[in-house]
Amino acid sequence: MGSNGYLLAKVFVSFGIVGASMVAAIVVSVAPGWSLCELMGVERSMSRPYSEAKFFYNSFFAMLLLCAVLACIPNFGDTVKLNVQVEILNAFLMPFVVLFLYFL
């Protein structure tokens, strides 16, 4: 009985990690498209149809395609090293973000 609970806990934690990863992947791929549209001054809402926000949707799909291509290149990205590098970059950029939010 105890081993079934352990297995069930592992399954639930795994589903939680996969769900969080999917949300993070959407956020990471939408953010550059949103930023490009903000920079260009064009419509950037996901609630708009494709016909009204073509640049936003095209940049979003281009980012997804670029990430998929980069992920398929053998020996290109070691996920552990990539995660550490992202956290280091985050640590260097965080003071600027906090300062900007303070002045905002």
N, C-alpha and C positions, 0 to 999 in steps of 0.2 A: 504493500500500500504506500509506503514512504517513497519508493522509487518512482511511482506514477506521479506523485505530487511534484517531485523534482523535475521529471520530464515535462510536465505541464507548465511548470514555472519557466523552464528554458524556452518552451514554445511561445509563451506569452511575452517574455522579454525579447525574443527574436522578432516577433510581430511588431512590438513597440519600436525596436531599432529600425526595422524596415520602413515603418510608417514615418518615423522622424526623418529618415534619410530621403524619403520621397518628398516630404515637405521642404526639406533643405534644398534638394535639387531643383524644385520649382522656383524657390526664392532666388537661388543663385543664378538661374538662367533668366528669370524675368528682370532682375535688377539692372543688368547692362542694357537691355532693350529699353527699359523705362528711362534710364539715364540718358541714352542717346536721343530719345524722343524729347526729353526735357531740354537737352542741349539744342536740338534743332527747332524746338517750339512747335512740334506737331502733336496730334492727338495721341494719348498714351493710356487709354483705359481698356481694361480687359472686358468691361461691360459693354463696350461698343462692338458692333459687328466688324468683320474684316474689311468691308468696303469703306468704313469710316476711319479705320486705324491700321491701314496697310503697312506703314513703316514700322509701327510697333510690333505687329505680329511677324513681319518678315525678319526683323532684327532678333526677335525672340527665337524663332525657328532656326535662324542662322547660328545663334549661340548654342542651341541644342545640338545642331549638326557638328559644329566645331568641337564641342566637348566629346561627342560620340567618336569622332575621328581620332582625337587625341587619346582617348581612353583605349582605343584599339591598337595603338602603336606599341609593339612589344618593347619592353625595357625602357619605355619613355617616362612613365610616372610610377615611382615607388610610393604607394599610398602612405606608408608610415613617414617617410621623409617629407612628402607633400603636406601631410597634416602638421608636422612640426614646423615646416617653413611657413605655412599659413598662420599658425599661432604666433610665430616670431614676428611676422609682418603685422599681425593684429596688435601685438604689444607695442610696436613702434608707431603705429598709426593711431592708437587709442587716445593719446594726449591731444592730438589735433581734433579728433572727433569731439572729445569732451570740451575742449576750448570753444569749438564752433557752437556746440549746443549751449554752452554758457552764455555766449554773446547773442545767440538766437533768442 
